[in-house]
Amino acid sequence: PGAAEASRLVAGPFGLAWRLQRAAFRGWLAAFVLLSLVVGQIVTRIGDMLSTPTARQLITVLGGVDELTKAFVAVELSFIAVFAAAYGISSTLRLVGEESAMRADLILSTPTGRMRWALSHLVMAVLGTGILMLASGLSIGLAHAVESGDRSVFGADLLAAVVRLPAVWVLVGATLALYGLSRRAAPIAWAVLVATFLASEIGPLVDLPSWVRDLSPFTHVPT
């Protein structure tokens, strides 16, 4: 049951990709906004929560900046960026699911080529992760500004979220490259995500060599 003809919005591969992924994206977006609002609210209380010198030193080392509140925001945004990369990988791997279920055959039997079909899901991953990080920065900045009464932190928190996008997009691109290499190789993207997270976030704590940490795109993000 339904309309006899599809609307123009879903008549092409890009509209179809949005139709297939919109429910999952809305769920991720709601989770990102909620998590970011919580982070923004507690950042002004971080000094009281981390009262011991050891705890303060740990969060500063993880964030790579001296000021405790900025370090806390940097650390939290690093984790949020990893979550965004997980969404991007999941969105890109939708190509594997569509092909495995043979639904892609129906699309590729039309004049739509494989490159355009793959590009439709890649665009969803790139735009989706961009919106997630933007929403996270806006939510953290808004809650932080309201709690602290300092409007200047809004722009700083928003910028701190946006600058992490290139690292996220590197992993999205790596996922598509693996899929292009082999459909069976595509799930390796999850292992790449874990490896990059360990190299950039855990590496400084266990004194990994700098060349190993530099393999992670998250290492090159400004703190």
Wavefront OBJ file of the C-alpha trace (Angstrom):
o trace
v 0.000 0.000 0.000
v 1.181 3.497 -0.759
v 1.441 6.142 -3.435
v 1.572 4.937 -7.028
v 4.604 7.135 -7.736
v 7.514 8.215 -5.581
v 8.086 11.865 -4.826
v 10.972 13.617 -6.539
v 12.849 13.547 -3.237
v 13.234 9.756 -3.328
v 13.263 9.303 -7.107
v 17.080 9.197 -7.273
v 19.885 7.393 -5.409
v 20.602 10.324 -3.062
v 16.982 10.588 -1.954
v 16.834 6.843 -1.511
v 19.988 6.833 0.617
v 18.402 9.453 2.891
v 15.178 7.458 3.060
v 17.114 4.328 4.082
v 19.260 6.054 6.692
v 17.083 8.819 8.109
v 15.705 6.835 11.073
v 19.167 5.812 12.264
v 20.511 9.324 11.750
v 17.741 10.891 13.826
v 18.517 8.478 16.657
v 22.229 9.324 16.542
v 21.449 13.040 16.418
v 19.209 12.864 19.489
v 21.893 10.937 21.391
v 24.615 13.429 20.410
v 22.562 16.421 21.495
v 21.642 14.835 24.823
v 25.215 13.755 25.583
v 26.618 17.150 24.605
v 24.133 19.041 26.758
v 25.196 16.945 29.742
v 28.874 17.640 29.020
v 28.192 21.361 28.699
v 26.380 21.439 32.015
v 29.035 19.645 34.058
v 32.081 21.369 32.543
v 31.750 24.310 34.930
v 31.793 21.891 37.875
v 34.799 19.883 36.722
v 37.119 21.692 39.127
v 35.109 20.482 42.112
v 34.700 16.965 40.707
v 38.428 16.507 40.083
v 39.835 17.816 43.324
v 42.898 15.569 43.597
v 46.164 16.534 41.855
v 46.344 13.122 40.152
v 42.908 13.491 38.592
v 43.691 17.014 37.403
v 46.973 15.879 35.868
v 45.301 12.971 34.060
v 42.588 15.060 32.405
v 45.148 17.706 31.410
v 47.435 15.115 29.805
v 44.525 13.620 27.874
v 43.369 16.995 26.604
v 46.797 18.386 25.854
v 45.989 21.852 27.252
v 46.724 23.435 30.594
v 43.404 24.880 31.622
v 41.296 22.207 33.252
v 37.925 23.119 31.770
v 39.326 23.395 28.258
v 41.101 20.085 28.731
v 37.851 18.461 29.832
v 35.969 19.776 26.784
v 38.812 18.617 24.534
v 38.750 15.115 25.992
v 34.980 14.801 25.749
v 34.940 16.077 22.171
v 37.632 13.567 21.273
v 35.359 10.762 22.417
v 32.367 12.340 20.677
v 34.395 12.555 17.459
v 35.103 8.826 17.712
v 31.360 8.219 18.095
v 30.766 10.392 15.022
v 33.314 8.334 13.103
v 31.447 5.202 14.185
v 28.273 6.648 12.692
v 30.142 7.552 9.493
v 31.520 4.034 9.174
v 28.103 2.511 9.836
v 26.507 4.802 7.262
v 29.121 3.953 4.627
v 28.864 0.236 5.337
v 25.204 0.445 4.379
v 26.587 -0.191 0.896
v 27.647 -3.655 2.015
v 24.243 -4.415 3.500
v 22.360 -3.241 0.427
v 24.583 -5.273 -1.868
v 24.509 -8.394 0.312
v 20.706 -8.273 0.440
v 20.694 -7.838 -3.362
v 18.641 -4.662 -3.111
v 21.493 -2.828 -4.818
v 20.884 -4.991 -7.903
v 17.529 -3.269 -8.449
v 19.183 0.157 -8.443
v 22.174 -0.840 -10.546
v 19.889 -2.397 -13.166
v 18.705 1.145 -13.939
v 20.840 3.847 -15.598
v 22.272 4.605 -12.127
v 25.939 3.602 -12.104
v 27.845 2.027 -9.248
v 29.905 5.166 -8.598
v 26.813 7.349 -8.272
v 25.137 4.786 -6.047
v 28.186 4.590 -3.773
v 28.493 8.367 -3.757
v 24.924 8.710 -2.466
v 25.779 6.811 0.724
v 29.145 8.553 1.028
v 27.390 11.929 0.947
v 25.055 10.725 3.686
v 28.055 9.723 5.817
v 29.947 12.979 5.248
v 26.972 15.285 5.768
v 25.656 13.177 8.643
v 28.912 13.292 10.598
v 29.188 17.019 9.889
v 25.735 17.663 11.300
v 26.434 15.468 14.333
v 29.631 17.309 15.235
v 28.027 20.684 14.578
v 25.069 19.780 16.796
v 27.469 18.575 19.475
v 29.459 21.800 19.415
v 26.319 23.918 19.519
v 24.876 21.915 22.423
v 28.050 21.928 24.494
v 28.660 25.619 23.797
v 25.104 26.616 24.661
v 24.982 24.640 27.900
v 28.481 25.777 28.865
v 27.662 29.440 28.201
v 24.418 29.256 30.179
v 26.021 27.514 33.153
v 29.116 29.747 33.270
v 27.492 33.029 32.211
v 30.350 33.550 29.760
v 29.206 33.923 26.139
v 32.736 33.646 24.764
v 32.921 29.920 25.520
v 30.136 29.209 23.004
v 32.271 29.959 19.963
v 35.322 28.223 21.412
v 33.401 25.012 22.118
v 31.764 25.072 18.687
v 35.130 25.504 16.970
v 36.660 22.725 19.073
v 33.983 20.364 17.752
v 34.199 21.421 14.106
v 38.003 21.065 13.851
v 37.652 17.344 14.552
v 35.640 16.737 11.390
v 38.618 16.171 9.034
v 39.785 13.263 11.213
v 36.285 11.786 11.142
v 36.118 12.143 7.356
v 39.468 10.374 6.944
v 37.928 7.279 8.529
v 34.812 7.593 6.363
v 37.056 7.737 3.296
v 39.057 4.733 4.524
v 35.825 2.774 4.893
v 34.796 3.503 1.312
v 38.313 2.609 0.107
v 38.126 -0.746 1.877
v 34.710 -1.399 0.345
v 36.095 -0.508 -3.066
v 38.921 -2.972 -2.503
v 36.633 -5.814 -1.470
v 33.217 -6.167 0.079
v 34.705 -8.602 2.579
v 37.407 -6.095 3.523
v 34.935 -3.300 4.330
v 34.226 -4.371 7.969
v 37.950 -3.931 8.706
v 37.018 -0.250 9.055
v 35.848 -1.024 12.594
v 39.308 -2.334 13.475
v 40.813 0.817 11.953
v 38.561 2.938 14.172
v 39.618 1.071 17.306
v 43.298 1.277 16.344
v 43.163 5.019 15.689
v 41.348 5.610 18.968
v 43.922 3.626 20.940
v 46.824 5.365 19.202
v 45.569 8.904 19.787
v 43.818 8.644 23.153
v 45.609 5.810 24.955
v 48.967 6.214 23.216
v 50.118 9.230 25.279
v 49.286 7.408 28.521
v 51.368 4.328 27.672
v 54.166 6.233 25.905
v 53.642 4.799 22.443
v 56.224 6.009 19.905
v 55.247 9.260 18.224
v 55.207 7.648 14.765
v 52.583 5.171 15.970
v 50.405 7.944 17.425
v 50.797 9.921 14.203
v 49.086 7.113 12.280
v 45.801 8.227 13.827
v 44.079 11.206 12.200
v 42.798 12.229 15.633
v 46.395 12.909 16.726
v 46.616 15.792 14.251
v 43.489 17.560 15.487
v 44.152 20.869 17.288
v 43.441 20.547 21.000
l 1 2 3 4 5 6 7 8 9 10 11 12 13 14 15 16 17 18 19 20 21 22 23 24 25 26 27 28 29 30 31 32 33 34 35 36 37 38 39 40 41 42 43 44 45 46 47 48 49 50 51 52 53 54 55 56 57 58 59 60 61 62 63 64 65 66 67 68 69 70 71 72 73 74 75 76 77 78 79 80 81 82 83 84 85 86 87 88 89 90 91 92 93 94 95 96 97 98 99 100 101 102 103 104 105 106 107 108 109 110 111 112 113 114 115 116 117 118 119 120 121 122 123 124 125 126 127 128 129 130 131 132 133 134 135 136 137 138 139 140 141 142 143 144 145 146 147 148 149 150 151 152 153 154 155 156 157 158 159 160 161 162 163 164 165 166 167 168 169 170 171 172 173 174 175 176 177 178 179 180 181 182 183 184 185 186 187 188 189 190 191 192 193 194 195 196 197 198 199 200 201 202 203 204 205 206 207 208 209 210 211 212 213 214 215 216 217 218 219 220 221 222 223
